[in-house]
Amino acid sequence: MSAPVRELASDCTRCVGLCCVALPFRRSADFPVDKAAGDPCRNLLADHSCGIHDRLRREGWVGCTVYECFGAGQAVTAAFPAGWRDGPAPAMFAVFPVVQQAHEVLRHLAEAAARTDDAALRERARDLAEELGGAVDTLLTGGPEVGLDIGAWRARVGPLLGEVSAAVRTSTASAGRRRRPRVGPRADLAGARLEGADLREADLRGALLLGADLRGADLRRADVLGADLRGADLRRADLTDALFLTQPQVDAAQGDAATALGPDLRRPRHWAG
């Protein structure tokens, strides 16, 4: 079986500002005010665009700049064409965050299928993607009462992603490896000094890299699934084929023009030239 083709990146031009309405946030370093779920953000315009999009960070709306719906916005908007202003707002708001999480899992499955040379692993990834995609379609057509257990899906998909990661990271030896720092999955590396570190093929799943100094670090083929990169310094770092790296992780970090990213990731506007 082949996985359905799906949009797994946001297209705000085809969304009715769902992330600006459905999601709650609290006043913090990420947002200057409190907002309840279901209340439109004060910056949301009548055409569903953001009135301060070009100055979000300057005005304290950092959280908006690191959010990615993975295509859930346009998917939910298409499923509920009446929109939330005149249509079934509660249903849209309930479904949207679930679809967002499901699309993130689908993105990881798509990467797993593309990265592995193992035909069996590739087929398992595609089969899981097709099954999950069908569950998303059922949710979109049937509404929130249908339900979709994201926790159960992550539990099913996680082992496969781990197998793909291990296969990719051990498929080639790293020639001329420099001394590797002691790292591992879920490691607490907050504020760690890892400038120039050789982290090729490292398992950094779920690692806390908050504010870590990763300037010039080599993260090729490193597994960064779920790693917390908020405030991490990625200037001159090489992440060209890091495994399971997502746009929100990139957006939450600091980098520059010399930071190497894969072709599916965009360079954040707030990064240094």
C-alpha positions as CSV (number, residue, x, y, z in Angstrom):
1,M,0.0,0.0,0.0
2,S,1.1,3.5,-0.6
3,A,0.7,6.5,1.8
4,P,-1.7,9.3,0.7
5,V,-0.1,12.5,-0.5
6,R,-0.8,15.2,2.1
7,E,0.2,18.7,2.7
8,L,2.4,18.6,5.9
9,A,3.4,22.3,6.0
10,S,1.3,25.3,6.8
11,D,-0.3,27.5,4.1
12,C,-1.8,30.4,6.0
13,T,-3.3,31.8,2.8
14,R,-5.8,28.9,2.8
15,C,-6.6,28.9,6.5
16,V,-9.1,31.0,8.5
17,G,-6.6,31.9,11.2
18,L,-7.3,28.8,13.3
19,C,-4.1,28.9,15.3
20,C,-4.9,32.6,16.2
21,V,-8.3,31.6,17.6
22,A,-8.5,28.0,18.7
23,L,-5.4,27.9,20.8
24,P,-4.9,29.4,24.3
25,F,-1.8,31.1,25.6
26,R,-0.6,32.8,28.7
27,R,1.4,36.0,29.3
28,S,5.0,34.9,29.3
29,A,8.3,35.4,27.5
30,D,6.4,34.1,24.4
31,F,3.3,36.2,24.6
32,P,2.5,39.7,26.0
33,V,-1.1,38.9,27.0
34,D,-3.4,36.0,28.1
35,K,-5.8,34.5,25.6
36,A,-8.4,31.8,26.1
37,A,-9.1,29.0,23.7
38,G,-11.7,30.1,21.2
39,D,-11.0,33.9,21.6
40,P,-9.6,35.5,18.5
41,C,-6.2,37.0,18.9
42,R,-6.3,40.8,19.1
43,N,-4.0,41.0,16.1
44,L,-6.2,38.9,13.8
45,L,-7.7,40.9,11.0
46,A,-11.0,40.4,9.2
47,D,-9.3,38.6,6.3
48,H,-7.7,36.1,8.8
49,S,-4.2,37.6,8.4
50,C,-2.0,38.9,11.2
51,G,-1.9,42.7,11.6
52,I,1.7,42.6,13.1
53,H,3.2,39.6,11.2
54,D,6.3,41.6,10.2
55,R,7.1,42.6,13.8
56,L,5.8,39.8,16.0
57,R,9.1,39.2,17.8
58,R,9.7,42.9,18.4
59,E,6.3,43.2,20.0
60,G,6.7,40.1,22.2
61,W,4.8,37.5,20.2
62,V,7.7,35.1,20.0
63,G,5.4,32.1,20.4
64,C,3.6,32.8,17.1
65,T,6.9,32.7,15.2
66,V,7.8,29.2,16.4
67,Y,4.4,27.6,15.8
68,E,3.8,25.2,12.8
69,C,0.5,23.5,12.2
70,F,2.0,21.0,9.6
71,G,-0.8,21.8,7.2
72,A,-3.6,21.2,9.7
73,G,-4.9,24.8,9.2
74,Q,-5.8,24.4,5.6
75,A,-7.0,20.8,6.1
76,V,-9.5,21.8,8.8
77,T,-10.5,24.9,6.8
78,A,-11.3,22.8,3.7
79,A,-13.3,20.4,5.8
80,F,-15.4,23.2,7.4
81,P,-15.9,25.6,4.5
82,A,-18.4,27.8,6.5
83,G,-15.5,28.9,8.7
84,W,-15.5,29.5,12.5
85,R,-17.2,32.9,12.3
86,D,-20.4,31.6,10.8
87,G,-19.9,27.8,11.0
88,P,-19.3,25.1,13.6
89,A,-16.6,26.9,15.6
90,P,-16.5,24.4,18.5
91,A,-16.0,21.5,16.1
92,M,-13.2,23.2,14.2
93,F,-11.5,24.3,17.4
94,A,-11.6,20.8,18.8
95,V,-10.4,19.1,15.7
96,F,-7.6,21.5,14.7
97,P,-5.0,20.7,17.5
98,V,-5.6,16.9,17.0
99,V,-5.0,17.2,13.2
100,Q,-1.9,19.3,13.9
101,Q,-0.4,16.6,16.0
102,A,-1.4,13.9,13.6
103,H,0.2,15.7,10.7
104,E,3.4,16.1,12.7
105,V,3.5,12.3,13.1
106,L,2.7,11.9,9.4
107,R,5.6,14.2,8.6
108,H,8.0,11.9,10.6
109,L,6.6,8.8,8.9
110,A,7.2,10.4,5.5
111,E,10.8,11.2,6.5
112,A,11.3,7.7,7.8
113,A,10.1,6.2,4.5
114,A,12.3,8.5,2.5
115,R,15.5,8.0,4.6
116,T,15.7,4.3,5.0
117,D,17.1,1.8,2.5
118,D,15.4,-1.1,4.2
119,A,12.3,-2.0,2.1
120,A,10.5,-3.6,5.1
121,L,10.9,-0.5,7.2
122,R,9.9,1.7,4.3
123,E,6.7,-0.3,3.8
124,R,5.8,-0.3,7.5
125,A,6.2,3.5,7.5
126,R,4.0,3.9,4.5
127,D,1.4,1.5,5.8
128,L,1.2,3.4,9.1
129,A,1.0,6.7,7.3
130,E,-1.9,5.4,5.2
131,E,-3.7,4.2,8.3
132,L,-3.2,7.4,10.2
133,G,-4.1,9.5,7.2
134,G,-7.4,7.6,7.0
135,A,-8.1,8.2,10.7
136,V,-7.5,12.0,10.1
137,D,-9.9,11.9,7.2
138,T,-12.5,10.2,9.3
139,L,-12.0,12.8,12.0
140,L,-12.4,15.7,9.5
141,T,-15.6,14.3,8.1
142,G,-17.1,13.0,11.3
143,G,-16.1,15.8,13.7
144,P,-14.5,15.7,17.2
145,E,-16.9,13.0,18.5
146,V,-15.1,10.5,16.2
147,G,-11.9,11.0,18.2
148,L,-8.3,10.2,17.4
149,D,-5.9,9.0,20.1
150,I,-2.6,10.8,19.3
151,G,-0.9,9.3,22.3
152,A,-1.6,5.8,21.1
153,W,-0.4,6.7,17.6
154,R,2.9,8.1,18.9
155,A,3.3,4.9,20.9
156,R,2.8,2.8,17.7
157,V,5.0,5.0,15.5
158,G,7.8,5.6,18.0
159,P,9.5,2.2,17.7
160,L,9.5,2.3,13.9
161,L,11.1,5.8,13.9
162,G,13.7,4.4,16.4
163,E,14.5,1.5,14.0
164,V,14.9,3.8,11.0
165,S,17.0,6.1,13.1
166,A,19.3,3.4,14.2
167,A,19.6,2.0,10.6
168,V,20.4,5.4,9.2
169,R,22.9,6.4,11.9
170,T,24.9,3.2,11.6
171,S,24.7,2.8,7.8
172,T,28.0,4.7,7.3
173,A,31.0,5.1,9.5
174,S,32.1,8.7,10.3
175,A,35.6,9.0,9.1
176,G,38.0,11.1,11.1
177,R,35.7,11.5,14.0
178,R,36.7,14.0,16.6
179,R,36.3,13.2,20.3
180,R,32.6,12.9,20.9
181,P,31.0,14.5,24.0
182,R,28.9,12.2,26.2
183,V,25.4,12.6,25.0
184,G,22.3,10.4,24.6
185,P,18.5,10.4,24.4
186,R,16.7,12.6,26.9
187,A,20.1,14.0,28.1
188,D,20.0,17.2,30.1
189,L,22.3,19.4,28.0
190,A,20.7,22.8,28.9
191,G,23.4,25.5,28.5
192,A,26.0,22.9,27.5
193,R,29.2,24.1,25.8
194,L,29.2,22.0,22.7
195,E,30.9,24.5,20.3
196,G,32.5,22.6,17.4
197,A,31.3,19.2,18.8
198,D,31.3,16.1,16.6
199,L,27.7,15.0,17.1
200,R,27.4,13.0,13.8
201,E,24.9,10.1,14.2
202,A,24.3,11.0,17.9
203,D,21.1,9.9,19.5
204,L,19.6,13.2,20.9
205,R,16.0,12.1,21.0
206,G,14.2,14.2,23.6
207,A,17.4,15.8,24.7
208,L,17.2,19.1,26.6
209,L,19.4,21.5,24.6
210,L,17.8,24.7,25.9
211,G,20.4,27.5,25.4
212,A,23.2,25.1,24.5
213,D,26.2,26.4,22.6
214,L,26.2,24.4,19.4
215,R,28.2,26.9,17.3
216,G,30.0,25.0,14.5
217,A,28.7,21.6,15.8
218,D,28.4,18.8,13.3
219,L,24.9,17.3,13.6
220,R,24.7,15.4,10.4
221,R,22.6,12.3,10.8
222,A,21.9,13.1,14.4
223,D,18.5,12.1,15.7
224,V,16.9,15.2,17.2
225,L,13.3,13.9,17.4
226,G,11.6,15.9,20.2
227,A,14.9,17.6,21.2
228,D,14.3,21.0,22.9
229,L,16.4,23.5,20.9
230,R,14.9,26.7,22.4
231,G,17.6,29.4,22.4
232,A,20.3,26.9,21.3
233,D,23.0,28.7,19.4
234,L,23.3,26.9,16.0
235,R,25.5,29.5,14.2
236,R,27.8,27.7,11.7
237,A,26.3,24.3,12.8
238,D,25.7,21.6,10.1
239,L,22.2,20.1,10.3
240,T,21.8,19.3,6.6
241,D,20.5,15.7,7.2
242,A,19.6,15.7,10.9
243,L,16.9,13.1,11.5
244,F,13.3,14.3,12.4
245,L,14.3,17.9,12.7
246,T,11.1,20.1,12.4
247,Q,10.6,23.8,11.5
248,P,9.4,24.7,15.0
249,Q,12.7,23.4,16.5
250,V,14.7,25.4,14.0
251,D,12.5,28.5,14.6
252,A,13.1,28.2,18.4
253,A,16.9,28.2,18.0
254,Q,19.4,30.9,17.0
255,G,21.4,30.6,13.8
256,D,23.0,32.6,11.0
257,A,23.7,32.4,7.3
258,A,26.3,29.8,7.8
259,T,23.9,27.4,9.6
260,A,23.4,24.5,7.2
261,L,19.8,23.2,7.0
262,G,18.1,20.5,4.9
263,P,16.1,21.5,1.8
264,D,12.7,21.1,3.5
265,L,13.5,23.6,6.2
266,R,13.4,27.4,5.9
267,R,15.8,29.8,7.5
268,P,14.0,31.8,10.2
269,R,13.7,35.6,9.6
270,H,15.1,36.4,13.0
271,W,18.4,34.6,12.4
272,A,21.5,36.7,12.0
273,G,22.5,37.5,8.4
